[in-house]
């Protein structure tokens, strides 16, 4: 759910979001 403020990419802990 949380997105990296710097890169704007999904957090590594949220692999489900990357999918």
N, CA, C, O and CB atoms as a CASP TS submission, in Angstrom:
PFRMAT TS
TARGET T0000
AUTHOR 0000-0000-0000
METHOD Language model
MODEL 1
PARENT N/A
ATOM      1  N   UNK     1       0.816  -1.197   0.000  1.00  0.00           N
ATOM      2  CA  UNK     1       0.000   0.000   0.000  1.00  0.00           C
ATOM      3  C   UNK     1       0.853   1.251   0.000  1.00  0.00           C
ATOM      4  O   UNK     1       0.597   2.180  -0.766  1.00  0.00           O
ATOM      5  CB  UNK     1      -0.924   0.003   1.189  1.00  0.00           C
ATOM      6  N   UNK     2       1.861   1.282   0.851  1.00  0.00           N
ATOM      7  CA  UNK     2       2.710   2.476   0.930  1.00  0.00           C
ATOM      8  C   UNK     2       3.638   2.584  -0.269  1.00  0.00           C
ATOM      9  O   UNK     2       4.179   1.581  -0.735  1.00  0.00           O
ATOM     10  CB  UNK     2       3.531   2.461   2.215  1.00  0.00           C
ATOM     11  N   UNK     3       3.820   3.786  -0.761  1.00  0.00           N
ATOM     12  CA  UNK     3       4.693   3.989  -1.911  1.00  0.00           C
ATOM     13  C   UNK     3       5.901   4.818  -1.510  1.00  0.00           C
ATOM     14  O   UNK     3       5.806   5.704  -0.660  1.00  0.00           O
ATOM     15  CB  UNK     3       3.933   4.671  -3.060  1.00  0.00           C
ATOM     16  N   UNK     4       7.039   4.522  -2.130  1.00  0.00           N
ATOM     17  CA  UNK     4       8.263   5.254  -1.824  1.00  0.00           C
ATOM     18  C   UNK     4       8.113   6.713  -2.247  1.00  0.00           C
ATOM     19  O   UNK     4       7.795   6.985  -3.404  1.00  0.00           O
ATOM     20  CB  UNK     4       9.479   4.607  -2.526  1.00  0.00           C
ATOM     21  N   UNK     5       8.333   7.641  -1.347  1.00  0.00           N
ATOM     22  CA  UNK     5       8.186   9.066  -1.672  1.00  0.00           C
ATOM     23  C   UNK     5       9.240   9.488  -2.696  1.00  0.00           C
ATOM     24  O   UNK     5       8.974  10.321  -3.563  1.00  0.00           O
ATOM     25  CB  UNK     5       8.303   9.933  -0.392  1.00  0.00           C
ATOM     26  N   UNK     6      10.431   8.912  -2.592  1.00  0.00           N
ATOM     27  CA  UNK     6      11.531   9.308  -3.476  1.00  0.00           C
ATOM     28  C   UNK     6      11.315   8.767  -4.894  1.00  0.00           C
ATOM     29  O   UNK     6      11.344   9.523  -5.865  1.00  0.00           O
ATOM     30  CB  UNK     6      12.877   8.806  -2.915  1.00  0.00           C
ATOM     31  N   UNK     7      11.102   7.468  -5.001  1.00  0.00           N
ATOM     32  CA  UNK     7      10.993   6.869  -6.330  1.00  0.00           C
ATOM     33  C   UNK     7       9.557   6.750  -6.794  1.00  0.00           C
ATOM     34  O   UNK     7       9.282   6.729  -7.994  1.00  0.00           O
ATOM     35  CB  UNK     7      11.639   5.509  -6.340  1.00  0.00           C
ATOM     36  N   UNK     8       8.628   6.670  -5.829  1.00  0.00           N
ATOM     37  CA  UNK     8       7.232   6.530  -6.190  1.00  0.00           C
ATOM     38  C   UNK     8       6.888   5.089  -6.542  1.00  0.00           C
ATOM     39  O   UNK     8       5.795   4.803  -7.030  1.00  0.00           O
ATOM     40  CB  UNK     8       6.899   7.445  -7.348  1.00  0.00           C
ATOM     41  N   UNK     9       7.831   4.186  -6.290  1.00  0.00           N
ATOM     42  CA  UNK     9       7.593   2.774  -6.578  1.00  0.00           C
ATOM     43  C   UNK     9       7.097   2.067  -5.313  1.00  0.00           C
ATOM     44  O   UNK     9       7.368   2.521  -4.201  1.00  0.00           O
ATOM     45  CB  UNK     9       8.885   2.096  -7.115  1.00  0.00           C
ATOM     46  N   UNK    10       6.373   0.959  -5.482  1.00  0.00           N
ATOM     47  CA  UNK    10       5.861   0.206  -4.334  1.00  0.00           C
ATOM     48  C   UNK    10       7.003  -0.264  -3.441  1.00  0.00           C
ATOM     49  O   UNK    10       8.090  -0.578  -3.926  1.00  0.00           O
ATOM     50  CB  UNK    10       5.031  -0.997  -4.807  1.00  0.00           C
ATOM     51  N   UNK    11       6.755  -0.312  -2.139  1.00  0.00           N
ATOM     52  CA  UNK    11       7.774  -0.760  -1.203  1.00  0.00           C
ATOM     53  C   UNK    11       8.130  -2.216  -1.461  1.00  0.00           C
ATOM     54  O   UNK    11       7.287  -2.998  -1.901  1.00  0.00           O
ATOM     55  CB  UNK    11       7.298  -0.575   0.239  1.00  0.00           C
ATOM     56  N   UNK    12       9.372  -2.578  -1.189  1.00  0.00           N
ATOM     57  CA  UNK    12       9.825  -3.950  -1.411  1.00  0.00           C
ATOM     58  C   UNK    12       9.015  -4.924  -0.561  1.00  0.00           C
ATOM     59  O   UNK    12       8.829  -6.080  -0.942  1.00  0.00           O
ATOM     60  CB  UNK    12      11.326  -4.084  -1.092  1.00  0.00           C
ATOM     61  N   UNK    13       8.535  -4.459   0.585  1.00  0.00           N
ATOM     62  CA  UNK    13       7.775  -5.323   1.485  1.00  0.00           C
ATOM     63  C   UNK    13       6.396  -5.619   0.910  1.00  0.00           C
ATOM     64  O   UNK    13       5.709  -6.525   1.381  1.00  0.00           O
ATOM     65  CB  UNK    13       7.644  -4.676   2.869  1.00  0.00           C
ATOM     66  N   UNK    14       5.995  -4.873  -0.090  1.00  0.00           N
ATOM     67  CA  UNK    14       4.681  -5.101  -0.676  1.00  0.00           C
ATOM     68  C   UNK    14       4.825  -5.643  -2.088  1.00  0.00           C
ATOM     69  O   UNK    14       4.464  -4.976  -3.058  1.00  0.00           O
ATOM     70  CB  UNK    14       3.854  -3.807  -0.678  1.00  0.00           C
ATOM     71  N   UNK    15       5.352  -6.848  -2.199  1.00  0.00           N
ATOM     72  CA  UNK    15       5.584  -7.464  -3.502  1.00  0.00           C
ATOM     73  C   UNK    15       4.262  -7.643  -4.250  1.00  0.00           C
ATOM     74  O   UNK    15       4.231  -7.637  -5.481  1.00  0.00           O
ATOM     75  CB  UNK    15       6.298  -8.821  -3.339  1.00  0.00           C
ATOM     76  N   UNK    16       3.189  -7.800  -3.507  1.00  0.00           N
ATOM     77  CA  UNK    16       1.875  -8.009  -4.131  1.00  0.00           C
ATOM     78  C   UNK    16       1.490  -6.803  -4.984  1.00  0.00           C
ATOM     79  O   UNK    16       0.830  -6.950  -6.012  1.00  0.00           O
ATOM     80  CB  UNK    16       0.794  -8.267  -3.054  1.00  0.00           C
ATOM     81  N   UNK    17       1.901  -5.619  -4.557  1.00  0.00           N
ATOM     82  CA  UNK    17       1.563  -4.408  -5.310  1.00  0.00           C
ATOM     83  C   UNK    17       2.324  -4.375  -6.629  1.00  0.00           C
ATOM     84  O   UNK    17       1.816  -3.895  -7.643  1.00  0.00           O
ATOM     85  CB  UNK    17       1.876  -3.143  -4.481  1.00  0.00           C
ATOM     86  N   UNK    18       3.556  -4.895  -6.601  1.00  0.00           N
ATOM     87  CA  UNK    18       4.370  -4.899  -7.812  1.00  0.00           C
ATOM     88  C   UNK    18       3.738  -5.810  -8.861  1.00  0.00           C
ATOM     89  O   UNK    18       3.761  -5.516 -10.056  1.00  0.00           O
ATOM     90  CB  UNK    18       5.815  -5.351  -7.499  1.00  0.00           C
ATOM     91  N   UNK    19       3.173  -6.923  -8.390  1.00  0.00           N
ATOM     92  CA  UNK    19       2.518  -7.848  -9.299  1.00  0.00           C
ATOM     93  C   UNK    19       1.345  -7.150  -9.965  1.00  0.00           C
ATOM     94  O   UNK    19       0.647  -7.755 -10.779  1.00  0.00           O
ATOM     95  CB  UNK    19       2.051  -9.119  -8.555  1.00  0.00           C
TER
END
